[in-house]
């Protein structure tokens, strides 16, 4: 199963299902005419700082990518673009904050992919649906996951890891940043495709917490985006043995892809920018245009490459189709996790 799908096959909002709290709040705001002041929709937009709400901890892949883009957006629009972290509850806290924000163009929401890719009913108000819950702005980037091990583990390649896992079913443990996050889903897909079993050790405090336990020898394997692993990899405390992208990354030519061992494996994080429902269309279009310009900047491309990711702009419409395709394609993995999770 390829986790990174193309942009075709858009699915509409869920039918026959009650509108949830997020959508209700947005609908009430729209009905009351809370659509921002007139100046926000005029030629002087923006005339004050813009905030970007992130649902992940500082130092996570989503956080680092957002800060790179926010820095350049600040220069492009002539106003400070601030990144505010609201981690916790599987992304539900940030979703609630973003949904309740004024739809005046001064709030952008940068959810992790797992805010869209999660089983219904497991986390309040998640998974998000586009365009039902938020107004899409555009797609930012792909962020492959790295499989890394501590040197004392005695494994130097993905085939060796799979062989060890098969020889010791359930004895190996791996760290991922939270249950249901993309790092967790990538680890589960790896096991499904590789035919072995590991034990998940989830860390809701972000990659720093997971690394502390890995470097302390308490968990030998980490599945995470490169930004959370940079220091440990550079120091030699962690060794990347595979990356979940389709092709080897230019900055990491010696790290094989998972697909070289498990053909057609393709997984990892991705990111879109959205805004509260009711945000004026001219503002959404302006932000989309500026976002595209930022993602085409050579230094942004190089900064993304240095953290194991790459910018890939999509329009609002293409972003909706992509997200809906991802939701469909990850469902078998999510359902297996649900079956194997004690109630």
Helices and strands as residue ranges (DSSP letters): H 21-31, G 38-41, E 50-54, H 61-77, E 81-85, G 89-91, H 92-99, E 107-110, G 113-115, E 134-143, E 145-149, G 151-153, H 158-167, E 173-176, H 182-194, E 199-202, H 207-215, E 221-225, G 226-228, H 230-235, E 239-243, G 250-252, G 258-260, E 269-276, H 281-295, H 298-306, E 309-314, H 316-340
